[in-house]
Amino acid sequence: MKANVNLFWILAVFFGLVAVTYIFWTTAAGRIEWAGSTALTLSALLSVFLGFYLNRVHRHQGGELPEDILSSNIDDGDPELGHFAPWSWWPIVMAGAGALIMLGLSVGFWIAFFAAPILLVAVIGWTYEFYRGYHAH
């Protein structure tokens, strides 16, 4: 994780220098160009935030992660990440409903009114999938 921390600090310095150079360059040409200046400045801030956060996590995790130790095996850093439904169709339904909501927000708001109940049914279906049917507990 220390490599990630260093990478984000290097990116923060890089984006900061590029942002200052870009702002100076566009100001010398007449007016400041706000889109690029804002994007580069916010990229530098995001890199600072991520570097700071990962540095804090690295200091408080109580040692090196198995992924950071060169002598560790692949299985050392392989915890169980959770329980996932093996043949679930609900994520596809949820993605389709989310796409319809985004389409409704960009094309016609009435489409979002039809997609919102589908999204609600998909969330409930995915949440309670293991209470009924083939994979019931």
Residue pairs with C-beta under 8 A, 6 or more apart in sequence:
1 54
1 57
1 58
1 61
1 64
1 65
1 67
1 68
2 58
2 68
3 68
4 54
5 51
5 54
5 55
5 58
8 47
8 48
8 50
8 51
8 54
9 47
9 51
11 43
11 47
11 51
12 44
12 47
12 48
12 51
15 40
15 41
15 43
15 44
15 47
16 44
18 40
19 37
19 40
19 41
19 43
19 44
22 33
22 36
22 37
22 40
23 32
23 37
26 32
26 33
26 36
26 37
65 77
66 72
66 76
66 77
67 77
69 76
85 126
85 129
85 130
85 135
86 135
88 126
88 129
90 122
90 125
90 126
90 129
91 126
93 118
93 121
93 122
93 125
94 119
94 122
94 123
94 126
96 118
97 115
97 116
97 118
97 119
97 122
98 115
98 119
100 111
100 112
100 114
100 115
100 118
101 111
101 112
101 115
101 116
101 119
103 111
103 115
104 110
104 111
104 112
104 113
104 114
104 115
105 112
129 135
130 136
130 137
131 137
